[in-house]
Amino acid sequence: MGLNDDVDNEFGAIDDSSFIKAVDKNPTDFEPVRETDVFDEPTVAGELPKFSGLFELEEKRRNDASDLVEVRSSMNRACGVCMEDITVINNLVPGFVSDDRPLEMFTEEPTRTGYEETMQSVDAELSKQCQTMSSSVVELANGYLNLSKELGDIYAVKYPLLLSQLNTSIAKLLFTLKKDDINQISYIFSNRVRWHQLMDYPLGGVINDVMPTEGYAVVEEFKGSFLDKSSNLLVECLKNISFKRNLAILNRGVVNKIVIAGEVYQIDDENFMLSKYTGERCDESASDLTLGALFRLLESNTIHTYLKRLANTYRCEIDVLKTIEAQVQEINTAETASITEKIDPLVALSSMVSEVRHNAVGIMNIQSGIYGLLTALVCLVEDLAASQGVTV
C-alpha cells in the first residue's frame, strides 16, 4: 500500500540517539494522554507526569487574588467598609475576622469605621499573594517547559516508527503470500464477510456505539475473530469524543482545525497559534469512515501535514512559557506600579500558563489518538498475517 512512500523524504533518517531511550520499548504500546493525568504526582521517565493539583491550586490562587482586588476597589470607591466586604475578605483570607477584629465592629452600610486598618491589611495580604504568585507562575512555567521538551521528542519519533512498522508488516505479508495488494488476501469471517469487503465497512460496522458515555464495543458478529484485539484498540481511541470529532474533520481533508475539550480551535497558517474558531461548524460525522479509508488516511499527505502542524503548534504554545520568568521580573521591578497594578498582569500570566498547558495536553491527546489508530492497524495486519500462517 506504500504507507510511507511520500513520508521518508520529509522526515529523513530518524536520529533517535538522544531520545529513543525515552520511547516505550514496544512502539505499538498505546496509552492515551488524559488531561487529568498531567501534573498530579512525581514524574516517571518516558511517561507523562502527574501534577494537576498544582494547576488547580494556581487557579484558586489567581481567582482569590482577583476577588480580593475587586473588593478592595469596591471599598476604595465607597471610601468605607461594611460587614459584607469583611465577610467576602474573610472567605478569601480565612482568619481575617478574629477576636481582635470581630465582624460586629463593622456596619451594614459602608462607613469609615475600620476602613484604614482594613485597607492596610488587604494591601499586606495582596503583597504576600503577589510574591507567592510570582514564584508559582515561574515554577509552573519552567517545570512544564522542561517536561515538554522531552515529551515533544517522544511524540516526534512515534509517528515514523509506527508507520514504518505498519508498512513493513504489510510488505512482509504481501511478499510471503505473493500478493500485490492487501485486498487480494483471502479470508472469510463467520458472518460470511470477506476480508476485502471488510475494508469497505464503516467503523461502526466493526465497533458499535452502545453507550455514548462509555464509548464503543466490538460488534457481536465479529467477536471471536482475529479482529478482537485490533477492534479493542480502536475502541480505546474512539472513546475520546474530542478525538473522534478531530478524526471526522481530518477525514474531510481539513488540517487547520483542532478540537480540544469540546471546543473547536483554528491553527493559524503563519504562526501556528491557536484561536477559538467562530465560523460555520464543520461536518463532524464519522459515519462514512471505513477501515479502508482509515488505512488511506494514515498513509496520506493529509495526516502528515496535520501532524506537522500539530508539532509546530505544540512548539509555539510551549515557546510562550520561555517568556514568563522575564515578564514576572518586569512586573515586580516596575517602581511606579502599585500592588493592585501588579496583581492583574500576574493573574494574566498565570492564566496564560494554564492555557498553554490546556492546549498542549489537547494536542498530545490528538497525537496519541493518531498513534493509537496506527497501533490498531499494525495489530490488525499482524493478526491477519497470523490467520494466513505468516509471521510478520
N, C-alpha and C positions, 0 to 999 in steps of 0.2 A: 504493500500500500504506500510505500515511500513516506512513512510518517514524519521523517525529519529531513527530507530532501532539501527543503529550502531554509532549513534552520541552521545547519552546520556552518555555513559561510558567515552568518551574522554573529553567532556565538563564538566561533573559532574554537581552538583547543581549550579544554577545560583545565585551567591551572588550579588544582584543588589542594595544593600542598599546604596552604596556610589555614584552610578551614574545613577540609574534608573530614578531619577527626571529629568535628562537631556534629556531623550529619549522622543520622541513625545508621547502624551497621547494615540494616536491610533497607535499601532505598524505597522499597514499596510500603514500608510501615507508614500508616497514615493516622494521625491524631489531630482532629480539627482544633484550631486555637479558639478558645472561648474567651470573650472579654472578661468574664468573671474570674478567669484563671490568671489574669495579669496582675502582678504585684499583690501577692497575698501571703507568700512565705519565702524563705531563703531560696536562692537560685540553685539550679542543678545544671551542670554542664550539658549543653546541647538541648535543653528544654526551656520553654517559656517560663520565666519565674513568676511568682505569685505575691504581689504586694498591693492588691486592690484596696486594702484598708487604708493605706497611706493617701490614696487619691480621695477616698471618702472623707477622711479627716481633713484634707486640704479643702474640699468643697465646703464642709461645715465651717472651717476657719474663715474662708473668704465671705461666706454668707453672713456669719456673725459680725465680721468687721464692717461689711456694707450696712447691715442693720444698725450697728452702733453709730456709724457716721450719720445715718439718716435721723436717728433720734436726737443726736447732738445738734444737727442742723435745725430740727424742729424746735428744740429748746432755745437755740440761738435766735431764731426768728421771733419767738414769743417773748424773749428776754425774761424767761421764767421757767419754772419746772413744776410738774404736777405729779400726782400719785400714779397716773397712767404711764408717764415717762419712766418713773422709777421702777415700776413693775416690768416694763419692757427691758430696761437695763439689767435688772436682776435676772431675768430669763437668759440674757446674753452673757452676763458675768455673775454666775452663781456666788452668793455671799455678799453681793453689793448691799443688800438690805441686811442690817445686823442690829445688835443691841445698841450700838453707838449711832446707827443711822436707821432707825425704825421707819417703816412705811408711813406710820401715823403722823410723823413730823411734817409731812408734805400735804398740800391742799389738793382738792379735787380739780380746781382751775389753776392754770399756771400763775405762779407768783415768784417773788424774789427770794422767798424762804428756801434756804439751802441751795440756791441757784449757783453761786460762785463755787462752793465746795463740790457740787455735783459735776460742774463743767471741768474742774481741775482733775477730779477722779476719772472722769471719762477720757480726758486727754492723756492721762497717765496710762490708762488701760489700752488706748489706741496706740500709744507709743510702744507698749510692750507687744501688742499684736503685730505692729509694723515690723519689729525686729524678728519676731517668730516667723512671720510670713516671708520675709526676705530670705531667711535661711532655708525654709522648707521649699520654697519655689525653686531655688537654685539646686538644692539637693535632689528634688524630683526630676528636674530637667536634666541635670548631669547624669543621674543614675539611669534614667531611661535612655539617654543618648548613648551611654556606654553599652548598655544592653542591646540597643537597636543595631549597632554596628555588627555584632555577632549574628543577630537574627537575620539581618539583611544578607549576610554571606551565606548562611544556611539556606535561605529561601532562593537565592540566586542560583545555587547549584542543583537544586532538586529537579527543576523542570527538564534540563537537558539530560540528566541522569535517568529519569523515569521515561522520557521519550525515547532515549536510546535503548533502554531495556525493552520497551514495548516493540520497537522496530526490530530489535534483534530476535525477540521471541517469534514474531511473525515470519521473519526471514528464515529462521531455522525450521519452522513448521512447514512452510511452503517448499523449502528445498528438500526436506525429507520426504514429503508426500508428492513431490514433483508436480506442484500446482503453481499456477501463475497468479492467482488471486485467492484471498481468504474465503471469498464467497463460493469458490468451487469445492470447498471441503464438504464431504458428505456426512450428515448426521441428522437423525430424525428423533425428536423428543417424543415422549409417551403420548402427548396430545396431538401427534402427527404433524406438528410444525417442524419444518426443515430448517437447518442452520441458516441457509441463505435467506429464508423467509423471516427469520428472527431479526435480521438486520433492518427490515422494514417495519418492525414492530415499534410502536411508540413506547417510551419508557414506562408509561402507565400499564402497558401490556405485560411487563415483567415485574414491576414493583407497583403495588396498588396503594392509593391514598385511602387508608382505612380510617384513621383518626388524625385529622389535621393537626391537633395539638401535640401528637406524639410522633408524627412522621409517617413512615411507609412500612409496608410489609411485603414480602415476596408473594406474588400471585400464586394461588394454590396449585394451578395446573402445571406450573414449572417446578414446584417443590420436589426435592429428591433427585433432581438432575444436577449436572455439573455447574449449573448456573447459581446454585445456592450461595456459594462463597462470594462470588463477584456481585450478585444481587444484593447481598447484605452490605457490601462495601458501598454500593450505590445508595442504599437506604441511608447509611450514615452521612453521606454527602448531602443528600436532599432533605434531610431533617431540618436543615438550616433554611428558614424561609427567605431570608435576605439573599443567601447564595442561590437559591432556586430562582429568584427574580433576576439576579445577575446573569444566570445561565440562559434564561429566556431572552433577555436583552442581547446577550452576546451571540446567541444563535441567529439573531437577525442582523448580525454584522456591525452592531453598534459598539464602538470601542472607546467612547468618550464619556460614558456614564457608569456610575457605580452605586450600588445600594448598600448603605451601612445602617444597621439597626432600623430598617424600615424606611429610611429617608433616602431619596434619590439625589445624588451629587453629580455635578458635571466636572470633568477634568479639563482644565484649560490646556489648549493645544500648544501654547508657547512656554508657560512657566510651570505647568503640571500641578498647579494648586487646585484644591477642591473648593467648590462653591455650591450652595443649595440650588438644585435645578427647579426652576419655576415654570418651565414650558409645558407643552402638552405631554401627557403621560404616554410612555412607550407601550407597545403591546407586550405584556409580560406573561402571556400564556405559553406554557411549555408543552401543550398537548400534542403538537406536531413534531416534537423532538424524538427521533427514533434512535435505536442503538447505532445504526449505520451513520446517521447524521452526527452522533456523538463522536464516533471514530473520525469522521471527516473534519469536524470542528477542531478536535485536538491535534490534527495534523496540519491545520490551515495557517495561513499568514495572519488570519484574524486573531487567533489565540496568542500567537507570538507577539503581534503588535500590542494586544491588550496587556499581556504580562509585562512587556517592556514599559508600557505606560504606568502600570501599577508600580513597577520598581522605581521609575523616575518620580512618581507622585510620592511614594513612600520616602525616598531620599529628600525630596523638597520639604515634606512635612517635618522630617526629623531635623533638617538643617535649621528650622526655626528655633529649635532648642539651643543651638550653639550661641544664640544672641542673648539668651535670658540672663545670664550672670552679669554681663556688661550693662544691660538695661536696669537691672536691680541696683547695681552700684551707682549708676547715673541718677536714679530716683533718690537714693539715700544721701547722695552728696550734694543735692540741689540746696543751696543755702537759703534761698528765698521761699521754698515750699514749706507750708505748714504741715502738721502731722496728718490732717484730714486730706490735704492735697497729695500726700504720698500714698495714702491707703488706696485710693481709686486706681492709679496705674498698677499698683501691686496686685490688686484684685483682678485687673485685666490680664496681667501676665500669668497669674495663677490659672485663670480660665483658659488662657491660650495653651498652657502646658497640658491641661486636661483634654482640650480639644484635639491637640496633636496625638495624644495617647488614644483617644477615641477613634480618630481617623486611621492611625497606624494599625491598630488592632483590627479594624474593619477591613483594611487592605489585606492583612495577613490571613483573615478568615477566608477571603475570596481566593487568595493564592492557595491556601490549604485545601479548599474545596476542589480547585482545578487539579491539584496534585492527587487528591483523593479519587477523582474521576479517572485519571491516568492509572492509578494503582488498581482500580477496579477493572479496567480494560486489560492491564497486564495479567491480572488474575484470571480474567475470562479467557484470554488466549492460552495461558498455560494450562487451564483445565480443559479447554477444547483439545489442545495437543495431547493431554493425557488420555482423553476419550478415544484418540486415534492411536494410542500406544506409542506416542512420541514424547520424548523429554526435551524441553527447551530451557 
